[in-house]
Amino acid sequence: MDRYGLRRHFRFGTEIESARFDESRALWRLRTAVRKSVEAEVLITACGIFAYRRRTAKFDASVCRDPLGTAP
């Protein structure tokens, strides 16, 4: 991203309250959680699901089944 100078086009950590596409202008009309209005040609939604490390249980392969009967 930095290599191509794209970072200046991104807004990280911004919560979008509403997003509507204006077909006549071919633009996204956004309103942020702090009530700021923004227009953009491109909208990339990123919910941040990978931003938090989640603790998961260990995988237990013995509980898996082979419905097609293809496992050795």
DSSP file (Angstrom, degrees, kcal/mol; ACC not computed):
  #  RESIDUE AA STRUCTURE BP1 BP2  ACC     N-H-->O    O-->H-N    N-H-->O    O-->H-N    TCO  KAPPA ALPHA  PHI   PSI    X-CA   Y-CA   Z-CA
    1    1 A M      >       0   0    0      0, 0.0     5,-2.4     0, 0.0     6,-0.5   0.000 360.0 360.0 360.0 -46.5    0.0    0.0    0.0
    2    2 A D  T > 5 +     0   0    0      1,-0.2     3,-1.1     3,-0.2     6,-0.1   0.860 360.0  63.4 -68.9 -34.2    2.8    2.5    0.9
    3    3 A R  T 3 5S+     0   0    0      1,-0.3    -1,-0.2     2,-0.1     0, 0.0   0.852 112.1  35.4 -58.0 -35.9    4.8    1.4   -2.1
    4    4 A Y  T 3 5S-     0   0    0     -3,-0.4    -1,-0.3     0, 0.0    -2,-0.2   0.316 112.8-113.1-104.0   7.2    2.1    2.7   -4.5
    5    5 A G  T < 5S+     0   0    0     -3,-1.1     3,-0.3    -4,-0.3    -3,-0.2   0.798  74.5 132.4  70.0  29.1    1.0    5.7   -2.4
    6    6 A L    > < +     0   0    0     -5,-2.4     3,-2.3     1,-0.2     4,-0.4   0.725  46.5  82.3 -85.0 -22.2   -2.5    4.3   -1.6
    7    7 A R  G >  S+     0   0    0     -6,-0.5     3,-1.6     1,-0.3    -1,-0.2   0.831  83.5  61.9 -55.3 -35.7   -2.5    4.9    2.1
    8    8 A R  G 3  S+     0   0    0     -3,-0.3    -1,-0.3     1,-0.3    -2,-0.1   0.685 100.8  55.1 -66.2 -16.4   -3.6    8.5    1.7
    9    9 A H  G <  S+     0   0    0     -3,-2.3     2,-0.3    -4,-0.1    -1,-0.3   0.534  96.5  82.1 -91.7  -7.9   -6.8    7.3    0.0
   10   10 A F    <   -     0   0    0     -3,-1.6     2,-0.5    -4,-0.4     0, 0.0  -0.684  60.5-155.8-100.7 151.2   -7.8    5.1    2.9
   11   11 A R    >   -     0   0    0     -2,-0.3     3,-0.6     3,-0.1     2,-0.2  -0.901  19.6-166.1-124.2 100.3   -9.6    6.0    6.1
   12   12 A F  T 3   +     0   0    0     -2,-0.5     3,-0.1     1,-0.2    -2,-0.0  -0.526  67.0  21.0 -85.2 152.3   -8.8    3.4    8.8
   13   13 A G  T 3  S+     0   0    0      1,-0.2     2,-0.6    -2,-0.2    -1,-0.2   0.764  86.0 140.0  66.6  26.2  -10.7    3.1   12.0
   14   14 A T    <   -     0   0    0     -3,-0.6     2,-0.6    18,-0.0    -1,-0.2  -0.904  44.4-146.6-107.2 122.7  -13.8    4.9   10.6
   15   15 A E        -     0   0    0     -2,-0.6    18,-2.5    -3,-0.1     2,-0.5  -0.778  12.4-147.7 -89.5 122.9  -17.2    3.6   11.6
   16   16 A I  E     -A   32   0A   0     -2,-0.6    16,-0.3    16,-0.2     3,-0.1  -0.802  15.3-175.3 -93.8 124.3  -19.7    4.0    8.8
   17   17 A E  E    S+     0   0A   0     14,-2.9     2,-0.3    -2,-0.5    15,-0.2   0.830  71.9   3.7 -86.3 -36.9  -23.3    4.7    9.9
   18   18 A S  E     -A   31   0A   0     13,-1.6    13,-2.2     2,-0.0     2,-0.4  -0.996  56.5-169.1-150.4 149.5  -24.8    4.6    6.5
   19   19 A A  E     +A   30   0A   0     -2,-0.3     2,-0.4    11,-0.2    11,-0.2  -0.973  11.7 173.8-140.4 122.1  -23.8    4.0    2.9
   20   20 A R  E     -A   29   0A   0      9,-2.2     9,-3.4    -2,-0.4     2,-0.6  -0.993  26.4-133.1-131.5 137.1  -25.9    4.8   -0.2
   21   21 A F  E     -A   28   0A   0     -2,-0.4     2,-1.0     7,-0.2     7,-0.2  -0.796  11.6-150.8 -92.8 123.3  -25.0    4.6   -3.8
   22   22 A D  E >>> -A   27   0A   0      5,-3.4     4,-1.5    -2,-0.6     5,-1.5  -0.805  11.2-171.3 -92.6  99.3  -26.0    7.6   -5.9
   23   23 A E  T 345S+     0   0    0     -2,-1.0    -1,-0.2     1,-0.2     5,-0.0   0.845  80.6  58.8 -63.6 -35.9  -26.5    6.1   -9.3
   24   24 A S  T 345S+     0   0    0      1,-0.2    -1,-0.2    -3,-0.1    -2,-0.0   0.819 121.0  27.3 -65.3 -29.3  -27.0    9.5  -11.1
   25   25 A R  T <45S-     0   0    0     -3,-0.7    -1,-0.2     2,-0.2    -2,-0.2   0.476 101.2-129.6-107.8  -6.6  -23.5   10.6   -9.9
   26   26 A A  T  <5 +     0   0    0     -4,-1.5     2,-0.3     1,-0.2    -3,-0.2   0.915  67.0 122.9  54.8  47.5  -21.9    7.1   -9.6
   27   27 A L  E   < -A   22   0A   0     -5,-1.5    -5,-3.4    -7,-0.0     2,-0.4  -0.968  64.4-121.2-135.9 150.7  -20.7    7.9   -6.1
   28   28 A W  E     -AB  21  40A   0     12,-3.7    12,-2.1    -2,-0.3     2,-0.6  -0.788  21.6-153.0 -86.9 133.4  -21.1    6.4   -2.7
   29   29 A R  E     -AB  20  39A   0     -9,-3.4    -9,-2.2    -2,-0.4     2,-0.3  -0.947  21.9-176.0-108.9 114.9  -22.6    8.8   -0.1
   30   30 A L  E     -AB  19  38A   0      8,-3.4     8,-2.4    -2,-0.6     2,-0.4  -0.811  20.1-161.7-115.3 149.2  -21.4    7.9    3.3
   31   31 A R  E     -AB  18  37A   0    -13,-2.2   -14,-2.9    -2,-0.3   -13,-1.6  -0.995  18.6-145.8-128.7 126.8  -22.1    9.1    6.8
   32   32 A T  E >   -A   16   0A   0      4,-2.5     3,-1.9    -2,-0.4   -16,-0.2  -0.342  30.0-102.8 -86.1 169.5  -19.7    8.3    9.6
   33   33 A A  T 3  S+     0   0    0    -18,-2.5   -17,-0.1     1,-0.3    -1,-0.1   0.721 123.7  56.7 -64.3 -21.2  -20.5    7.7   13.2
   34   34 A V  T 3  S-     0   0    0    -19,-0.3    -1,-0.3     2,-0.1   -18,-0.1   0.119 123.2-106.4 -97.6  21.3  -19.3   11.2   14.1
   35   35 A R  S <  S+     0   0    0     -3,-1.9     2,-0.4     1,-0.2    -2,-0.1   0.747  70.2 147.0  65.0  29.1  -21.8   12.6   11.6
   36   36 A K        -     0   0    0      2,-0.0    -4,-2.5     0, 0.0     2,-0.4  -0.821  41.6-137.9 -94.6 134.3  -19.3   13.5    8.9
   37   37 A S  E     +B   31   0A   0     -2,-0.4     2,-0.4    -6,-0.2    -6,-0.2  -0.768  25.4 178.1 -93.6 135.9  -20.5   13.2    5.2
   38   38 A V  E     -B   30   0A   0     -8,-2.4    -8,-3.4    -2,-0.4     2,-0.4  -0.991  17.0-154.7-137.2 142.2  -18.1   11.7    2.7
   39   39 A E  E     +B   29   0A   0     -2,-0.4     2,-0.3   -10,-0.2   -10,-0.2  -0.953  20.6 173.7-116.0 141.2  -18.5   10.9   -1.0
   40   40 A A  E     -B   28   0A   0    -12,-2.1   -12,-3.7    -2,-0.4     3,-0.1  -0.998  37.3-146.0-147.4 146.9  -16.4    8.2   -2.6
   41   41 A E  S    S+     0   0    0     -2,-0.3     2,-0.4   -14,-0.2    -1,-0.1   0.789  94.7  36.2 -77.6 -29.7  -16.0    6.5   -6.0
   42   42 A V        -     0   0    0    -14,-0.1     2,-0.5     2,-0.0    -1,-0.2  -0.974  65.1-165.5-129.2 138.4  -15.1    3.2   -4.3
   43   43 A L        -     0   0    0     -2,-0.4     2,-0.6    -3,-0.1   -24,-0.0  -0.980   4.8-176.2-124.9 118.6  -16.3    1.7   -1.0
   44   44 A I        -     0   0    0     -2,-0.5     2,-0.4     2,-0.0    -2,-0.0  -0.955  15.1-152.3-113.6 113.5  -14.3   -1.2    0.5
   45   45 A T        +     0   0    0     -2,-0.6     2,-0.4     2,-0.0    -2,-0.0  -0.715  17.7 175.2 -89.3 134.2  -16.0   -2.5    3.6
   46   46 A A        -     0   0    0     -2,-0.4    -2,-0.0     1,-0.1     0, 0.0  -0.925  13.7-168.2-138.8 110.2  -13.7   -4.1    6.2
   47   47 A C        -     0   0    0     -2,-0.4    -1,-0.1     1,-0.1    -2,-0.0   0.581  38.5-121.6 -79.8  -9.6  -15.4   -5.2    9.4
   48   48 A G    >   +     0   0    0      1,-0.1     3,-1.6     2,-0.0     4,-0.4   0.722  61.7 145.1  79.8  20.4  -12.2   -5.8   11.3
   49   49 A I  T 3  S+     0   0    0      1,-0.3     3,-0.4     2,-0.2    -1,-0.1   0.747  74.7  48.9 -66.0 -20.6  -12.9   -9.5   12.1
   50   50 A F  T 3  S+     0   0    0      1,-0.2    -1,-0.3     3,-0.1    -2,-0.0   0.409  90.3  82.4 -96.2   2.2   -9.2  -10.2   11.7
   51   51 A A  S <  S+     0   0    0     -3,-1.6     2,-0.5     1,-0.1    -1,-0.2   0.670  86.7  59.9 -79.0 -16.8   -8.2   -7.4   14.0
   52   52 A Y  S    S-     0   0    0     -4,-0.4     2,-0.5    -3,-0.4    -1,-0.1  -0.943  81.8-130.1-118.3 130.9   -8.8   -9.4   17.2
   53   53 A R        -     0   0    0     -2,-0.5     2,-0.5     1,-0.0    -3,-0.1  -0.656  26.2-156.6 -78.9 126.2   -7.1  -12.6   18.0
   54   54 A R        -     0   0    0     -2,-0.5     2,-0.5    -4,-0.0    -1,-0.0  -0.871  11.6-132.3-108.1 135.1   -9.7  -15.2   19.1
   55   55 A R        -     0   0    0     -2,-0.5     2,-0.3     0, 0.0    -2,-0.0  -0.738  31.3-175.4 -85.1 125.1   -8.9  -18.1   21.2
   56   56 A T        -     0   0    0     -2,-0.5     2,-0.1     1,-0.0     3,-0.1  -0.842  27.9-103.6-120.8 158.3  -10.3  -21.3   19.8
   57   57 A A        -     0   0    0     -2,-0.3     2,-0.1     1,-0.1     3,-0.0  -0.391  50.1 -90.5 -72.3 156.0  -10.4  -24.9   21.0
   58   58 A K        -     0   0    0      1,-0.1     2,-0.3    -2,-0.1    -1,-0.1  -0.401  46.3-104.7 -67.6 145.9   -8.0  -27.4   19.5
   59   59 A F        -     0   0    0     -2,-0.1     2,-0.7    -3,-0.1    -1,-0.1  -0.560  28.5-157.0 -74.0 129.7   -9.3  -29.2   16.4
   60   60 A D    >   -     0   0    0     -2,-0.3     3,-1.5     1,-0.1     4,-0.2  -0.883   8.1-172.7-111.8  99.5  -10.3  -32.8   17.1
   61   61 A A  G >  S+     0   0    0     -2,-0.7     3,-1.5     1,-0.3    -1,-0.1   0.700  76.5  75.0 -65.5 -19.8  -10.1  -34.7   13.8
   62   62 A S  G 3  S+     0   0    0      1,-0.3    -1,-0.3     3,-0.0    -2,-0.0   0.716  90.2  56.9 -68.8 -17.7  -11.7  -37.8   15.5
   63   63 A V  G <  S+     0   0    0     -3,-1.5    -1,-0.3     2,-0.1     2,-0.2   0.524  86.4 102.8 -89.8  -4.3  -15.1  -36.1   15.4
   64   64 A C    <   -     0   0    0     -3,-1.5     2,-0.3    -4,-0.2    -3,-0.0  -0.490  57.2-154.9 -78.8 147.8  -15.1  -35.6   11.7
   65   65 A R        -     0   0    0     -2,-0.2     3,-0.1     4,-0.0    -2,-0.1  -0.832  14.4-135.6-118.2 159.1  -17.0  -37.8    9.4
   66   66 A D    >   -     0   0    0     -2,-0.3     3,-1.3     1,-0.1     5,-0.1  -0.811  20.5-178.7-116.1  88.2  -16.5  -38.7    5.8
   67   67 A P  T 3  S+     0   0    0      0, 0.0    -1,-0.1     0, 0.0     0, 0.0   0.743  83.6  46.7 -63.1 -23.7  -19.9  -38.5    4.1
   68   68 A L  T 3  S-     0   0    0     -3,-0.1    -2,-0.0     0, 0.0    -3,-0.0   0.564 104.3-127.6 -93.9  -8.5  -18.6  -39.5    0.7
   69   69 A G  S <  S+     0   0    0     -3,-1.3    -3,-0.0     1,-0.1    -4,-0.0   0.833  71.2 125.4  69.1  31.6  -16.6  -42.4    2.0
   70   70 A T        +     0   0    0      2,-0.0    -1,-0.1     0, 0.0    -4,-0.0   0.546  35.9 104.1-100.6  -8.5  -13.4  -41.2    0.3
   71   71 A A              0   0    0      1,-0.1    -5,-0.1    -5,-0.1     0, 0.0  -0.459 360.0 360.0 -74.9 146.8  -11.1  -41.1    3.3
   72   72 A P              0   0    0      0, 0.0    -1,-0.1     0, 0.0    -2,-0.0   0.508 360.0 360.0 -69.5 360.0   -8.5  -43.9    3.6
